[in-house]
Amino acid sequence: MTYEILTVPLAELRMRTSMKWRRYPPDVLPLWVAEMDCRIAPPVAAALHAAIDRGDTGYPSGPVYEQAVARFAADQWGLELDPARIGLMPDVMGGIRNALQVTTHPGDHVVVDPPVYPPFFAAVTGTDRQLLEVPMAADGSLDLAALEAAFSGRLGVRPTAYLLASPHNPTSRAHTAEDLATVARLAHEYRIRVIVDAIHAPLTDPGVDYVPYLSMPGSEDALVLFSASKAWNLAGLKAAVMVAGPAATKDLAAVPYDAARGAASHLAVLSHTVALDEGRPWLAQLRSEIAANRTLVDRLLAEKLPAVTQLPGNATYLAWLDCTALGLQDPYRHFRDAARVALNPGPAFGSVGRGHVRLNLATSPEILTEAVSRMAASLD
Ligand SMILES: Cc1ncc(COP(=O)(O)O)c(C=O)c1O
């Protein structure tokens, strides 16, 4: 396979001013925060250049993003969505906080399954809700028996909501239809409101079908957050949508304007809309390159660093690395200081993340090879 997207040379990447490239000194290879080392998809770049040339930098108008999400969901996932049940949000995490606020009460318990995207913890505690942690199974899939125990109150508290990353970050797993069907059945039975973060949904490996939670019986009162920002690397242009199941339209309507449409950016809406409509061939190529990098990292680890293993993944551009066999006190700190490779520290994803690091696969094969080589050499 020929790489066309994850090919940006290191010297060019180092000129970037975003978080990934500015947090660490220039001798550190940054493979941490979820930004991709690509140039943006040509139709998106053209639309942004044209908007700037027009001076078109005002407020967003009309349900264009909502309609583009409905087209994308229908074409890519076979999911028919009524744009009237889709609402603009400032970004995914803001949308999650909004969803928690309209579906639960202060003091309520919300289930999260670590290791999980660190801001999930703060979204729950920051809205005065309480965390109920139900770790993922060791293979990175959902622990359905543990979820049932939690939903039913057998862990000592009765949660009211479940915050589910689908696909999951950092275990890089697209949940199966069977698992999602069980979650929806249990949530319906125990009256748990499911809030789904589907930001990585377009990023399954080629041949892996993303299964939308809203296609499951029992999911009717769920709220799903989605954005084109991850798959097309547009985090600097923040916008997202909240998709309400047919029994949750009143919850979407209850989100205050200032926390929803009133906080989204016009250029973000414009660029995400073009990405969803015209950035599909680019996305298909990107998915192939990410899958190739996942395989490359498996091979590099086996050759150079066999004590470290990558959890088998089939979605997202993130890799969850088990470093426990190295016996290091803090693998993140070791690789940062001794290898000059910046990863994400596992414990940020919950205490079950001890001994792990998260690696960002969305870079060139050359940079990945250099990073794993440095990591291996740091242990000699
Ligand atoms: C699972 C997940 N949710 C949300 C976000 C952030 O989304 P936003 O910037 O739209 O809040 C990320 C970013 O990496 C993510 O991985």
Ligand as a Chemical Component Dictionary entry (heavy atoms), coordinates in Angstrom:
data_LIG
# 
_chem_comp.id                   LIG 
_chem_comp.type                 NON-POLYMER 
_chem_comp.pdbx_formal_charge   0 
_chem_comp.three_letter_code    LIG 
# 
loop_
_chem_comp_atom.comp_id 
_chem_comp_atom.atom_id 
_chem_comp_atom.alt_atom_id 
_chem_comp_atom.type_symbol 
_chem_comp_atom.charge 
_chem_comp_atom.model_Cartn_x 
_chem_comp_atom.model_Cartn_y 
_chem_comp_atom.model_Cartn_z 
_chem_comp_atom.pdbx_ordinal 
LIG C1 C1 C 0 -13.377 9.730  22.691 1  
LIG C2 C2 C 0 -13.147 11.202 22.488 2  
LIG N1 N1 N 0 -14.130 12.069 22.750 3  
LIG C3 C3 C 0 -13.975 13.399 22.585 4  
LIG C4 C4 C 0 -12.783 13.931 22.142 5  
LIG C5 C5 C 0 -12.638 15.421 22.028 6  
LIG O1 O1 O 0 -13.637 15.959 21.244 7  
LIG P1 P1 P 0 -13.946 17.515 21.235 8  
LIG O2 O2 O 0 -12.654 18.230 20.947 9  
LIG O3 O3 O 0 -14.955 17.687 20.146 10 
LIG O4 O4 O 0 -14.508 17.860 22.585 11 
LIG C6 C6 C 0 -11.734 13.066 21.835 12 
LIG C7 C7 C 0 -10.455 13.605 21.386 13 
LIG O5 O5 O 0 -9.492  12.909 21.189 14 
LIG C8 C8 C 0 -11.923 11.668 22.006 15 
LIG O6 O6 O 0 -10.945 10.790 21.743 16 
# 
loop_
_chem_comp_bond.comp_id 
_chem_comp_bond.atom_id_1 
_chem_comp_bond.atom_id_2 
_chem_comp_bond.value_order 
_chem_comp_bond.pdbx_ordinal 
LIG C1 C2 SING 1  
LIG C2 N1 SING 2  
LIG C2 C8 DOUB 3  
LIG N1 C3 DOUB 4  
LIG C3 C4 SING 5  
LIG C4 C5 SING 6  
LIG C4 C6 DOUB 7  
LIG C5 O1 SING 8  
LIG O1 P1 SING 9  
LIG P1 O2 DOUB 10 
LIG P1 O3 SING 11 
LIG P1 O4 SING 12 
LIG C6 C7 SING 13 
LIG C6 C8 SING 14 
LIG C7 O5 DOUB 15 
LIG C8 O6 SING 16 
# 
